[in-house]
């Protein structure tokens, strides 16, 4: 078996482990300082501002291209879902109405009265 002192993999693992410990202790000390939290807050504010500006710019671009924005498409989708729901309700009401009217009439639709008579042999209609 190889000796742990001369094993390159073991040396590499030990070196990486020590580097991780050192980096973790440095990062922990750095994150405890108020300057770090202020810097993170400023960076977050800058990122949020940039994202808002990009969103406004994109909306203006889409408006100039006569295309809907994400917000407008979401509104259209919500209205479409509402309309589909109402259509479903109307469809169920119509099926209920047709089922109840079919049960009252014995299941067969009535035939319209025959008002037109075929011509008689003499040629005149009555």
N, CA, C and O atoms as a printed pandas DataFrame, in Angstrom:
     atom_number atom_name residue_name chain_id  residue_number  x_coord  y_coord  z_coord
0              1         N          UNK        A               1    0.824   -1.172    0.000
1              2        CA          UNK        A               1    0.000    0.000    0.000
2              3         C          UNK        A               1    0.872    1.241    0.000
3              4         O          UNK        A               1    1.992    1.222    0.511
4              5         N          UNK        A               2    0.359    2.319   -0.573
5              6        CA          UNK        A               2    1.191    3.520   -0.667
6              7         C          UNK        A               2    1.155    4.282    0.639
7              8         O          UNK        A               2    0.178    4.237    1.386
8              9         N          UNK        A               3    2.228    4.972    0.892
9             10        CA          UNK        A               3    2.342    5.782    2.100
10            11         C          UNK        A               3    1.566    7.078    1.887
11            12         O          UNK        A               3    1.624    7.658    0.802
12            13         N          UNK        A               4    0.831    7.547    2.919
13            14        CA          UNK        A               4    0.003    8.746    2.782
14            15         C          UNK        A               4    0.842    9.996    2.568
15            16         O          UNK        A               4    0.349   10.979    2.016
16            17         N          UNK        A               5    2.074    9.977    2.985
17            18        CA          UNK        A               5    2.927   11.153    2.828
18            19         C          UNK        A               5    3.351   11.313    1.379
19            20         O          UNK        A               5    3.428   12.441    0.892
20            21         N          UNK        A               6    3.626   10.232    0.678
21            22        CA          UNK        A               6    4.083   10.312   -0.707
22            23         C          UNK        A               6    2.948   10.140   -1.717
23            24         O          UNK        A               6    3.186   10.232   -2.921
24            25         N          UNK        A               7    1.737    9.895   -1.262
25            26        CA          UNK        A               7    0.594    9.728   -2.168
26            27         C          UNK        A               7    0.174   11.099   -2.701
27            28         O          UNK        A               7   -0.226   11.952   -1.909
28            29         N          UNK        A               8    0.250   11.346   -4.033
29            30        CA          UNK        A               8   -0.093   12.666   -4.571
30            31         C          UNK        A               8   -1.577   13.008   -4.406
31            32         O          UNK        A               8   -1.926   14.175   -4.231
32            33         N          UNK        A               9   -2.438   12.016   -4.459
33            34        CA          UNK        A               9   -3.872   12.284   -4.295
34            35         C          UNK        A               9   -4.167   12.739   -2.872
35            36         O          UNK        A               9   -4.944   13.670   -2.661
36            37         N          UNK        A              10   -3.556   12.093   -1.913
37            38        CA          UNK        A              10   -3.754   12.471   -0.519
38            39         C          UNK        A              10   -3.206   13.874   -0.264
39            40         O          UNK        A              10   -3.828   14.664    0.446
40            41         N          UNK        A              11   -2.044   14.186   -0.840
41            42        CA          UNK        A              11   -1.482   15.536   -0.684
42            43         C          UNK        A              11   -2.415   16.580   -1.322
43            44         O          UNK        A              11   -2.640   17.654   -0.765
44            45         N          UNK        A              12   -2.937   16.244   -2.471
45            46        CA          UNK        A              12   -3.851   17.164   -3.157
46            47         C          UNK        A              12   -5.115   17.386   -2.313
47            48         O          UNK        A              12   -5.558   18.523   -2.151
48            49         N          UNK        A              13   -5.691   16.314   -1.779
49            50        CA          UNK        A              13   -6.888   16.438   -0.959
50            51         C          UNK        A              13   -6.614   17.267    0.291
51            52         O          UNK        A              13   -7.445   18.082    0.693
52            53         N          UNK        A              14   -5.462   17.063    0.900
53            54        CA          UNK        A              14   -5.108   17.830    2.098
54            55         C          UNK        A              14   -4.935   19.308    1.749
55            56         O          UNK        A              14   -5.388   20.177    2.494
56            57         N          UNK        A              15   -4.282   19.597    0.620
57            58        CA          UNK        A              15   -4.067   20.981    0.219
58            59         C          UNK        A              15   -5.407   21.670   -0.074
59            60         O          UNK        A              15   -5.623   22.805    0.349
60            61         N          UNK        A              16   -6.300   20.992   -0.793
61            62        CA          UNK        A              16   -7.595   21.572   -1.111
62            63         C          UNK        A              16   -8.410   21.792    0.159
63            64         O          UNK        A              16   -9.072   22.820    0.302
64            65         N          UNK        A              17   -8.365   20.845    1.068
65            66        CA          UNK        A              17   -9.075   20.975    2.339
66            67         C          UNK        A              17   -8.597   22.183    3.128
67            68         O          UNK        A              17   -9.411   22.925    3.678
68            69         N          UNK        A              18   -7.295   22.389    3.189
69            70        CA          UNK        A              18   -6.734   23.542    3.901
70            71         C          UNK        A              18   -7.133   24.853    3.226
71            72         O          UNK        A              18   -7.451   25.838    3.892
72            73         N          UNK        A              19   -7.109   24.847    1.883
73            74        CA          UNK        A              19   -7.522   26.063    1.168
74            75         C          UNK        A              19   -8.987   26.387    1.448
75            76         O          UNK        A              19   -9.341   27.553    1.628
76            77         N          UNK        A              20   -9.837   25.367    1.487
77            78        CA          UNK        A              20  -11.258   25.586    1.768
78            79         C          UNK        A              20  -11.455   26.155    3.174
79            80         O          UNK        A              20  -12.248   27.074    3.376
80            81         N          UNK        A              21  -10.729   25.602    4.134
81            82        CA          UNK        A              21  -10.836   26.104    5.503
82            83         C          UNK        A              21  -10.421   27.567    5.572
83            84         O          UNK        A              21  -11.099   28.382    6.198
84            85         N          UNK        A              22   -9.304   27.899    4.927
85            86        CA          UNK        A              22   -8.826   29.282    4.924
86            87         C          UNK        A              22   -9.812   30.223    4.243
87            88         O          UNK        A              22  -10.087   31.313    4.744
88            89         N          UNK        A              23  -10.335   29.802    3.112
89            90        CA          UNK        A              23  -11.290   30.652    2.402
90            91         C          UNK        A              23  -12.568   30.838    3.217
91            92         O          UNK        A              23  -13.109   31.942    3.286
92            93         N          UNK        A              24  -13.049   29.757    3.833
93            94        CA          UNK        A              24  -14.261   29.855    4.649
94            95         C          UNK        A              24  -14.063   30.799    5.830
95            96         O          UNK        A              24  -14.953   31.593    6.135
96            97         N          UNK        A              25  -12.918   30.728    6.497
97            98        CA          UNK        A              25  -12.677   31.631    7.639
98            99         C          UNK        A              25  -12.566   33.076    7.159
99           100         O          UNK        A              25  -13.072   33.985    7.817
100          101         N          UNK        A              26  -11.910   33.295    6.023
101          102        CA          UNK        A              26  -11.802   34.654    5.480
102          103         C          UNK        A              26  -13.170   35.202    5.097
103          104         O          UNK        A              26  -13.488   36.354    5.392
104          105         N          UNK        A              27  -13.983   34.368    4.436
105          106        CA          UNK        A              27  -15.307   34.817    4.006
106          107         C          UNK        A              27  -16.204   35.093    5.210
107          108         O          UNK        A              27  -16.977   36.051    5.200
108          109         N          UNK        A              28  -16.106   34.275    6.229
109          110        CA          UNK        A              28  -16.918   34.484    7.433
110          111         C          UNK        A              28  -16.551   35.805    8.093
111          112         O          UNK        A              28  -17.439   36.561    8.486
112          113         N          UNK        A              29  -15.262   36.097    8.223
113          114        CA          UNK        A              29  -14.824   37.358    8.825
114          115         C          UNK        A              29  -15.253   38.545    7.964
115          116         O          UNK        A              29  -15.660   39.580    8.491
116          117         N          UNK        A              30  -15.164   38.397    6.642
117          118        CA          UNK        A              30  -15.530   39.495    5.743
118          119         C          UNK        A              30  -17.030   39.769    5.796
119          120         O          UNK        A              30  -17.445   40.927    5.744
120          121         N          UNK        A              31  -17.841   38.730    5.897
121          122        CA          UNK        A              31  -19.291   38.925    5.902
122          123         C          UNK        A              31  -19.799   39.494    7.217
123          124         O          UNK        A              31  -20.916   40.009    7.272
124          125         N          UNK        A              32  -19.007   39.411    8.271
125          126        CA          UNK        A              32  -19.422   39.959    9.555
126          127         C          UNK        A              32  -19.266   41.472    9.611
127          128         O          UNK        A              32  -19.835   42.106   10.500
128          129         N          UNK        A              33  -18.525   42.065    8.705
129          130        CA          UNK        A              33  -18.268   43.506    8.757
130          131         C          UNK        A              33  -19.454   44.282    8.184
131          132         O          UNK        A              33  -20.129   43.794    7.277
132          133         N          UNK        A              34  -19.712   45.478    8.700
133          134        CA          UNK        A              34  -20.823   46.295    8.164
134          135         C          UNK        A              34  -20.541   46.802    6.749
135          136         O          UNK        A              34  -21.472   47.048    5.983
136          137         N          UNK        A              35  -19.274   46.957    6.403
137          138        CA          UNK        A              35  -18.937   47.412    5.050
138          139         C          UNK        A              35  -19.394   46.397    4.006
139          140         O          UNK        A              35  -19.854   46.771    2.927
140          141         N          UNK        A              36  -19.265   45.113    4.334
141          142        CA          UNK        A              36  -19.685   44.067    3.399
142          143         C          UNK        A              36  -21.191   44.125    3.163
143          144         O          UNK        A              36  -21.647   44.048    2.022
144          145         N          UNK        A              37  -21.960   44.259    4.236
145          146        CA          UNK        A              37  -23.415   44.312    4.069
146          147         C          UNK        A              37  -23.835   45.565    3.306
147          148         O          UNK        A              37  -24.780   45.517    2.519
148          149         N          UNK        A              38  -23.145   46.690    3.528
149          150        CA          UNK        A              38  -23.454   47.907    2.768
150          151         C          UNK        A              38  -23.145   47.710    1.287
151          152         O          UNK        A              38  -23.915   48.134    0.424
152          153         N          UNK        A              39  -22.031   47.076    1.002
153          154        CA          UNK        A              39  -21.660   46.835   -0.397
154          155         C          UNK        A              39  -22.666   45.909   -1.076
155          156         O          UNK        A              39  -23.029   46.127   -2.232
156          157         N          UNK        A              40  -23.116   44.879   -0.365
157          158        CA          UNK        A              40  -24.098   43.960   -0.929
158          159         C          UNK        A              40  -25.420   44.690   -1.165
159          160         O          UNK        A              40  -26.065   44.484   -2.193
160          161         N          UNK        A              41  -25.825   45.539   -0.226
161          162        CA          UNK        A              41  -27.055   46.321   -0.404
162          163         C          UNK        A              41  -26.961   47.246   -1.612
163          164         O          UNK        A              41  -27.905   47.356   -2.394
164          165         N          UNK        A              42  -25.819   47.908   -1.759
165          166        CA          UNK        A              42  -25.644   48.802   -2.907
166          167         C          UNK        A              42  -25.673   48.026   -4.214
167          168         O          UNK        A              42  -26.283   48.460   -5.191
168          169         N          UNK        A              43  -25.011   46.877   -4.227
169          170        CA          UNK        A              43  -24.994   46.055   -5.441
170          171         C          UNK        A              43  -26.402   45.562   -5.774
171          172         O          UNK        A              43  -26.784   45.525   -6.944
172          173         N          UNK        A              44  -27.166   45.188   -4.768
173          174        CA          UNK        A              44  -28.550   44.761   -5.001
174          175         C          UNK        A              44  -29.415   45.891   -5.518
175          176         O          UNK        A              44  -30.252   45.687   -6.398
176          177         N          UNK        A              45  -29.217   47.083   -4.974
177          178        CA          UNK        A              45  -29.970   48.248   -5.447
178          179         C          UNK        A              45  -29.636   48.595   -6.888
179          180         O          UNK        A              45  -30.520   48.928   -7.677
180          181         N          UNK        A              46  -28.363   48.517   -7.223
181          182        CA          UNK        A              46  -27.942   48.808   -8.597
182          183         C          UNK        A              46  -28.528   47.773   -9.555
183          184         O          UNK        A              46  -28.994   48.118  -10.641
184          185         N          UNK        A              47  -28.504   46.511   -9.151
185          186        CA          UNK        A              47  -29.043   45.456  -10.014
186          187         C          UNK        A              47  -30.545   45.622  -10.205
187          188         O          UNK        A              47  -31.057   45.426  -11.307
188          189         N          UNK        A              48  -31.252   45.982   -9.136
189          190        CA          UNK        A              48  -32.699   46.180   -9.246
190          191         C          UNK        A              48  -33.017   47.374  -10.144
191          192         O          UNK        A              48  -33.944   47.315  -10.951
192          193         N          UNK        A              49  -32.257   48.447  -10.007
193          194        CA          UNK        A              49  -32.461   49.616  -10.859
194          195         C          UNK        A              49  -32.185   49.313  -12.323
195          196         O          UNK        A              49  -32.922   49.744  -13.209
196          197         N          UNK        A              50  -31.125   48.574  -12.562
197          198        CA          UNK        A              50  -30.790   48.207  -13.942
198          199         C          UNK        A              50  -31.869   47.309  -14.536
199          200         O          UNK        A              50  -32.225   47.451  -15.706
200          201         N          UNK        A              51  -32.389   46.388  -13.736
201          202        CA          UNK        A              51  -33.448   45.501  -14.228
202          203         C          UNK        A              51  -34.711   46.288  -14.553
203          204         O          UNK        A              51  -35.374   46.007  -15.551
204          205         N          UNK        A              52  -35.054   47.276  -13.714
205          206        CA          UNK        A              52  -36.239   48.101  -13.980
206          207         C          UNK        A              52  -36.044   48.924  -15.251
207          208         O          UNK        A              52  -36.957   49.024  -16.071
208          209         N          UNK        A              53  -34.871   49.508  -15.416
209          210        CA          UNK        A              53  -34.601   50.278  -16.626
210          211         C          UNK        A              53  -34.658   49.399  -17.861
211          212         O          UNK        A              53  -35.196   49.814  -18.887
212          213         N          UNK        A              54  -34.121   48.208  -17.783
213          214        CA          UNK        A              54  -34.160   47.285  -18.913
214          215         C          UNK        A              54  -35.597   46.905  -19.242
215          216         O          UNK        A              54  -35.966   46.828  -20.414
216          217         N          UNK        A              55  -36.410   46.667  -18.218
217          218        CA          UNK        A              55  -37.814   46.336  -18.432
218          219         C          UNK        A              55  -38.565   47.476  -19.104
219          220         O          UNK        A              55  -39.356   47.252  -20.019
220          221         N          UNK        A              56  -38.314   48.703  -18.646
221          222        CA          UNK        A              56  -38.961   49.872  -19.264
222          223         C          UNK        A              56  -38.519   50.033  -20.710
223          224         O          UNK        A              56  -39.333   50.313  -21.590
224          225         N          UNK        A              57  -37.237   49.856  -20.947
225          226        CA          UNK        A              57  -36.712   49.973  -22.310
226          227         C          UNK        A              57  -37.315   48.906  -23.219
227          228         O          UNK        A              57  -37.677   49.196  -24.360
228          229         N          UNK        A              58  -37.423   47.686  -22.725
229          230        CA          UNK        A              58  -37.988   46.596  -23.513
230          231         C          UNK        A              58  -39.461   46.854  -23.816
231          232         O          UNK        A              58  -39.925   46.578  -24.923
232          233         N          UNK        A              59  -40.200   47.383  -22.837
233          234        CA          UNK        A              59  -41.614   47.681  -23.069
234          235         C          UNK        A              59  -41.776   48.769  -24.131
235          236         O          UNK        A              59  -42.670   48.690  -24.974
236          237         N          UNK        A              60  -40.911   49.782  -24.088
237          238        CA          UNK        A              60  -40.971   50.832  -25.112
238          239         C          UNK        A              60  -40.638   50.267  -26.492
239          240         O          UNK        A              60  -41.252   50.639  -27.492
240          241         N          UNK        A              61  -39.660   49.367  -26.530
241          242        CA          UNK        A              61  -39.279   48.752  -27.794
242          243         C          UNK        A              61  -40.433   47.933  -28.355
243          244         O          UNK        A              61  -40.749   48.032  -29.541
244          245         N          UNK        A              62  -41.060   47.127  -27.510
245          246        CA          UNK        A              62  -42.190   46.311  -27.967
246          247         C          UNK        A              62  -43.351   47.192  -28.414
247          248         O          UNK        A              62  -44.037   46.873  -29.385
248          249         N          UNK        A              63  -43.571   48.288  -27.714
249          250        CA          UNK        A              63  -44.636   49.208  -28.097
250          251         C          UNK        A              63  -44.343   49.824  -29.464
251          252         O          UNK        A              63  -45.248   49.977  -30.284
252          253         N          UNK        A              64  -43.083   50.176  -29.712
253          254        CA          UNK        A              64  -42.730   50.756  -31.013
254          255         C          UNK        A              64  -42.852   49.729  -32.134
255          256         O          UNK        A              64  -43.116   50.089  -33.281
256          257         N          UNK        A              65  -42.662   48.447  -31.805
257          258        CA          UNK        A              65  -42.793   47.383  -32.802
258          259         C          UNK        A              65  -44.241   46.888  -32.904
259          260         O          UNK        A              65  -44.531   45.965  -33.665
260          261         N          UNK        A              66  -45.138   47.498  -32.143
261          262        CA          UNK        A              66  -46.553   47.140  -32.116
262          263         C          UNK        A              66  -46.738   45.682  -31.678
263          264         O          UNK        A              66  -47.540   44.943  -32.249
264          265         N          UNK        A              67  -45.975   45.290  -30.649
265          266        CA          UNK        A              67  -46.059   43.947  -30.085
266          267         C          UNK        A              67  -46.478   44.048  -28.616
267          268         O          UNK        A              67  -46.143   45.030  -27.953
268          269         N          UNK        A              68  -47.201   43.060  -28.099
269          270        CA          UNK        A              68  -47.624   43.125  -26.693
270          271         C          UNK        A              68  -46.470   42.802  -25.750
271          272         O          UNK        A              68  -45.573   42.027  -26.083
272          273         N          UNK        A              69  -46.511   43.408  -24.578
273          274        CA          UNK        A              69  -45.505   43.117  -23.563
274          275         C          UNK        A              69  -45.923   41.880  -22.776
275          276         O          UNK        A              69  -47.017   41.351  -22.975
276          277         N          UNK        A              70  -45.062   41.428  -21.895
277          278        CA          UNK        A              70  -45.357   40.253  -21.070
278          279         C          UNK        A              70  -46.583   40.526  -20.196
279          280         O          UNK        A              70  -47.444   39.661  -20.036
280          281         N          UNK        A              71  -46.653   41.711  -19.644
281          282        CA          UNK        A              71  -47.794   42.071  -18.793
282          283         C          UNK        A              71  -49.100   42.055  -19.584
283          284         O          UNK        A              71  -50.122   41.581  -19.087
284          285         N          UNK        A              72  -49.069   42.564  -20.796
285          286        CA          UNK        A              72  -50.271   42.558  -21.631
286          287         C          UNK        A              72  -50.662   41.133  -22.019
287          288         O          UNK        A              72  -51.848   40.802  -22.039
288          289         N          UNK        A              73  -49.684   40.294  -22.324
289          290        CA          UNK        A              73  -49.983   38.908  -22.670
290          291         C          UNK        A              73  -50.555   38.154  -21.466
291          292         O          UNK        A              73  -51.434   37.307  -21.629
292          293         N          UNK        A              74  -50.071   38.450  -20.282
293          294        CA          UNK        A              74  -50.613   37.829  -19.079
294          295         C          UNK        A              74  -52.061   38.249  -18.879
295          296         O          UNK        A              74  -52.901   37.425  -18.516
296          297         N          UNK        A              75  -52.362   39.529  -19.111
297          298        CA          UNK        A              75  -53.735   40.008  -19.008
298          299         C          UNK        A              75  -54.644   39.336  -20.018
299          300         O          UNK        A              75  -55.775   38.973  -19.697
300          301         N          UNK        A              76  -54.154   39.170  -21.240
301          302        CA          UNK        A              76  -54.945   38.507  -22.282
302          303         C          UNK        A              76  -55.210   37.053  -21.888
303          304         O          UNK        A              76  -56.323   36.555  -22.061
304          305         N          UNK        A              77  -54.199   36.378  -21.364
305          306        CA          UNK        A              77  -54.367   34.977  -20.962
306          307         C          UNK        A              77  -55.386   34.847  -19.837
307          308         O          UNK        A              77  -56.197   33.921  -19.836
308          309         N          UNK        A              78  -55.348   35.773  -18.875
309          310        CA          UNK        A              78  -56.308   35.724  -17.771
310          311         C          UNK        A              78  -57.730   35.956  -18.285
311          312         O          UNK        A              78  -58.660   35.265  -17.870
312          313         N          UNK        A              79  -57.900   36.921  -19.183
313          314        CA          UNK        A              79  -59.236   37.179  -19.738
314          315         C          UNK        A              79  -59.716   35.993  -20.549
315          316         O          UNK        A              79  -60.898   35.651  -20.495
316          317         N          UNK        A              80  -58.829   35.356  -21.301
317          318        CA          UNK        A              80  -59.197   34.190  -22.095
318          319         C          UNK        A              80  -59.636   33.037  -21.199
319          320         O          UNK        A              80  -60.599   32.341  -21.519
320          321         N          UNK        A              81  -58.945   32.827  -20.085
321          322        CA          UNK        A              81  -59.348   31.777  -19.153
322          323         C          UNK        A              81  -60.723   32.074  -18.568
323          324         O          UNK        A              81  -61.530   31.163  -18.388
324          325         N          UNK        A              82  -60.993   33.331  -18.273
325          326        CA          UNK        A              82  -62.304   33.716  -17.748
326          327         C          UNK        A              82  -63.393   33.441  -18.773
327          328         O          UNK        A              82  -64.454   32.917  -18.435
328          329         N          UNK        A              83  -63.130   33.794  -20.024
329          330        CA          UNK        A              83  -64.106   33.552  -21.093
330          331         C          UNK        A              83  -64.347   32.058  -21.276
331          332         O          UNK        A              83  -65.489   31.632  -21.444
332          333         N          UNK        A              84  -63.281   31.257  -21.244
333          334        CA          UNK        A              84  -63.434   29.811  -21.383
334          335         C          UNK        A              84  -64.266   29.229  -20.240
335          336         O          UNK        A              84  -65.071   28.322  -20.451
336          337         N          UNK        A              85  -64.069   29.754  -19.036
337          338        CA          UNK        A              85  -64.870   29.304  -17.900
338          339         C          UNK        A              85  -66.338   29.628  -18.078
339          340         O          UNK        A              85  -67.205   28.803  -17.788
340          341         N          UNK        A              86  -66.618   30.838  -18.557
341          342        CA          UNK        A              86  -68.007   31.234  -18.792
342          343         C          UNK        A              86  -68.628   30.382  -19.895
343          344         O          UNK        A              86  -69.792   29.997  -19.792
344          345         N          UNK        A              87  -67.873   30.086  -20.939
345          346        CA          UNK        A              87  -68.391   29.227  -22.008
346          347         C          UNK        A              87  -68.699   27.822  -21.491
347          348         O          UNK        A              87  -69.690   27.211  -21.889
348          349         N          UNK        A              88  -67.860   27.327  -20.620
349          350        CA          UNK        A              88  -68.108   26.020  -20.021
350          351         C          UNK        A              88  -69.395   26.008  -19.206
351          352         O          UNK        A              88  -70.167   25.051  -19.259
352          353         N          UNK        A              89  -69.616   27.081  -18.452
353          354        CA          UNK        A              89  -70.857   27.188  -17.676
354          355         C          UNK        A              89  -72.071   27.249  -18.596
355          356         O          UNK        A              89  -73.084   26.600  -18.334
356          357         N          UNK        A              90  -71.972   28.028  -19.674
357          358        CA          UNK        A              90  -73.079   28.138  -20.625
358          359         C          UNK        A              90  -73.351   26.781  -21.266
359          360         O          UNK        A              90  -74.506   26.387  -21.428
360          361         N          UNK        A              91  -72.298   26.076  -21.625
361          362        CA          UNK        A              91  -72.452   24.762  -22.250
362          363         C          UNK        A              91  -73.145   23.785  -21.305
363          364         O          UNK        A              91  -74.023   23.037  -21.734
364          365         N          UNK        A              92  -72.770   23.778  -20.035
365          366        CA          UNK        A              92  -73.404   22.866  -19.083
366          367         C          UNK        A              92  -74.869   23.258  -18.855
367          368         O          UNK        A              92  -75.730   22.390  -18.708
368          369         N          UNK        A              93  -75.148   24.552  -18.825
369          370        CA          UNK        A              93  -76.543   24.995  -18.668
370          371         C          UNK        A              93  -77.374   24.574  -19.869
371          372         O          UNK        A              93  -78.508   24.125  -19.703
372          373         N          UNK        A              94  -76.839   24.709  -21.068
373          374        CA          UNK        A              94  -77.571   24.305  -22.273
374          375         C          UNK        A              94  -77.810   22.800  -22.299
375          376         O          UNK        A              94  -78.885   22.352  -22.696
376          377         N          UNK        A              95  -76.829   22.023  -21.883
377          378        CA          UNK        A              95  -77.028   20.575  -21.871
378          379         C          UNK        A              95  -78.066   20.180  -20.831
379          380         O          UNK        A              95  -78.838   19.247  -21.052
380          381         N          UNK        A              96  -78.093   20.879  -19.700
381          382        CA          UNK        A              96  -79.115   20.616  -18.693
382          383         C          UNK        A              96  -80.499   20.980  -19.217
383          384         O          UNK        A              96  -81.466   20.248  -19.006
384          385         N          UNK        A              97  -80.583   22.114  -19.900
385          386        CA          UNK        A              97  -81.878   22.553  -20.456
386          387         C          UNK        A              97  -82.357   21.578  -21.527
387          388         O          UNK        A              97  -83.541   21.245  -21.564
388          389         N          UNK        A              98  -81.470   21.119  -22.390
389          390        CA          UNK        A              98  -81.883   20.195  -23.450
390          391         C          UNK        A              98  -82.260   18.842  -22.860
391          392         O          UNK        A              98  -83.165   18.181  -23.369
392          393         N          UNK        A              99  -81.586   18.422  -21.803
393          394        CA          UNK        A              99  -81.925   17.151  -21.164
394          395         C          UNK        A              99  -83.295   17.241  -20.499
395          396         O          UNK        A              99  -84.080   16.297  -20.574
396          397         N          UNK        A             100  -83.588   18.364  -19.852
397          398        CA          UNK        A             100  -84.887   18.496  -19.192
398          399         C          UNK        A             100  -86.005   18.651  -20.216
399          400         O          UNK        A             100  -87.095   18.121  -19.998
400          401         N          UNK        A             101  -85.784   19.345  -21.308
401          402        CA          UNK        A             101  -86.833   19.487  -22.328
402          403         C          UNK        A             101  -87.030   18.182  -23.091
403          404         O          UNK        A             101  -88.148   17.880  -23.510
404          405         N          UNK        A             102  -85.970   17.405  -23.280
405          406        CA          UNK        A             102  -86.065   16.107  -23.937
406          407         C          UNK        A             102  -86.846   15.122  -23.089
407          408         O          UNK        A             102  -87.581   14.294  -23.627
408          409         N          UNK        A             103  -86.704   15.192  -21.781
409          410        CA          UNK        A             103  -87.428   14.289  -20.891
410          411         C          UNK        A             103  -88.912   14.629  -20.881
411          412         O          UNK        A             103  -89.744   13.730  -20.750
412          413         N          UNK        A             104  -89.261   15.895  -21.016
413          414        CA          UNK        A             104  -90.666   16.305  -21.015
414          415         C          UNK        A             104  -91.358   15.897  -22.305
415          416         O          UNK        A             104  -92.549   15.587  -22.270
416          417         N          UNK        A             105  -90.685   15.881  -23.420
417          418        CA          UNK        A             105  -91.303   15.605  -24.709
418          419         C          UNK        A             105  -91.177   14.139  -25.104
419          420         O          UNK        A             105  -91.537   13.779  -26.225
420          421         N          UNK        A             106  -90.698   13.319  -24.252
421          422        CA          UNK        A             106  -90.579   11.908  -24.568
422          423         C          UNK        A             106  -89.323   11.577  -25.338
423          424         O          UNK        A             106  -89.191   10.453  -25.823
424          425         N          UNK        A             107  -88.422   12.480  -25.467
425          426        CA          UNK        A             107  -87.150   12.193  -26.094
426          427         C          UNK        A             107  -87.074   12.541  -27.563
427          428         O          UNK        A             107  -85.967   12.698  -28.079
428          429         N          UNK        A             108  -88.211   12.674  -28.283
429          430        CA          UNK        A             108  -88.163   12.981  -29.710
430          431         C          UNK        A             108  -88.614   14.416  -29.933
431          432         O          UNK        A             108  -89.546   14.891  -29.284
432          433         N          UNK        A             109  -87.963   15.086  -30.832
433          434        CA          UNK        A             109  -88.341   16.464  -31.142
434          435         C          UNK        A             109  -89.630   16.452  -31.964
435          436         O          UNK        A             109  -89.788   15.599  -32.837
436          437         N          UNK        A             110  -90.555   17.382  -31.702
437          438        CA          UNK        A             110  -91.810   17.397  -32.461
438          439         C          UNK        A             110  -91.564   17.818  -33.895
439          440         O          UNK        A             110  -90.692   18.641  -34.175
440          441         N          UNK        A             111  -92.337   17.249  -34.795
441          442        CA          UNK        A             111  -92.229   17.606  -36.215
442          443         C          UNK        A             111  -93.102   18.815  -36.470
443          444         O          UNK        A             111  -94.176   18.944  -35.882
444          445         N          UNK        A             112  -92.657   19.691  -37.333
445          446        CA          UNK        A             112  -93.480   20.872  -37.632
446          447         C          UNK        A             112  -94.752   20.448  -38.382
447          448         O          UNK        A             112  -94.755   19.444  -39.093
448          449         N          UNK        A             113  -95.827   21.223  -38.215
449          450        CA          UNK        A             113  -97.066   20.863  -38.921
450          451         C          UNK        A             113  -96.908   21.016  -40.429
451          452         O          UNK        A             113  -96.212   21.909  -40.911
452          453         N          UNK        A             114  -97.558   20.141  -41.149
453          454        CA          UNK        A             114  -97.488   20.188  -42.608
454          455         C          UNK        A             114  -98.614   21.089  -43.092
455          456         O          UNK        A             114  -99.788   20.739  -42.980
456          457         N          UNK        A             115  -98.261   22.225  -43.620
457          458        CA          UNK        A             115  -99.280   23.188  -44.054
458          459         C          UNK        A             115  -99.426   23.234  -45.564
459          460         O          UNK        A             115 -100.462   23.659  -46.074
460          461         N          UNK        A             116  -98.436   22.818  -46.258
461          462        CA          UNK        A             116  -98.511   22.878  -47.713
462          463         C          UNK        A             116  -99.005   21.527  -48.228
463          464         O          UNK        A             116  -98.468   20.482  -47.858
464          465         N          UNK        A             117 -100.018   21.552  -49.074
465          466        CA          UNK        A             117 -100.597   20.333  -49.627
466          467         C          UNK        A             117 -100.096   20.130  -51.042
467          468         O          UNK        A             117  -99.847   21.097  -51.761
468          469         N          UNK        A             118  -99.948   18.878  -51.444
469          470        CA          UNK        A             118  -99.539   18.628  -52.816
470          471         C          UNK        A             118 -100.666   19.030  -53.785
471          472         O          UNK        A             118 -101.841   18.975  -53.424
472          473         N          UNK        A             119 -100.312   19.424  -54.985
473          474        CA          UNK        A             119 -101.368   19.835  -55.927
474          475         C          UNK        A             119 -102.303   18.669  -56.277
475          476         O          UNK        A             119 -101.882   17.520  -56.407
476          477         N          UNK        A             120 -103.561   19.005  -56.420
477          478        CA          UNK        A             120 -104.554   17.974  -56.768
478          479         C          UNK        A             120 -104.437   17.663  -58.261
479          480         O          UNK        A             120 -103.707   18.342  -58.984
480          481         N          UNK        A             121 -105.143   16.658  -58.713
481          482        CA          UNK        A             121 -105.050   16.253  -60.105
482          483         C          UNK        A             121 -105.600   17.312  -61.046
483          484         O          UNK        A             121 -105.220   17.364  -62.215
484          485         N          UNK        A             122 -106.473   18.137  -60.554
485          486        CA          UNK        A             122 -107.043   19.186  -61.398
486          487         C          UNK        A             122 -106.125   20.370  -61.538
487          488         O          UNK        A             122 -106.389   21.230  -62.379
488          489         N          UNK        A             123 -105.063   20.470  -60.768
489          490        CA          UNK        A             123 -104.128   21.562  -60.915
490          491         C          UNK        A             123 -104.316   22.672  -59.899
491          492         O          UNK        A             123 -103.444   23.533  -59.785
492          493         N          UNK        A             124 -105.405   22.692  -59.159
493          494        CA          UNK        A             124 -105.581   23.787  -58.188
494          495         C          UNK        A             124 -105.156   23.330  -56.793
495          496         O          UNK        A             124 -105.241   22.152  -56.448
496          497         N          UNK        A             125 -104.698   24.296  -56.009
497          498        CA          UNK        A             125 -104.240   24.007  -54.629
498          499         C          UNK        A             125 -105.293   24.456  -53.660
499          500         O          UNK        A             125 -105.965   25.459  -53.898
500          501         N          UNK        A             126 -105.448   23.768  -52.615
501          502        CA          UNK        A             126 -106.408   24.141  -51.580
502          503         C          UNK        A             126 -105.717   24.611  -50.362
503          504         O          UNK        A             126 -106.369   24.969  -49.381
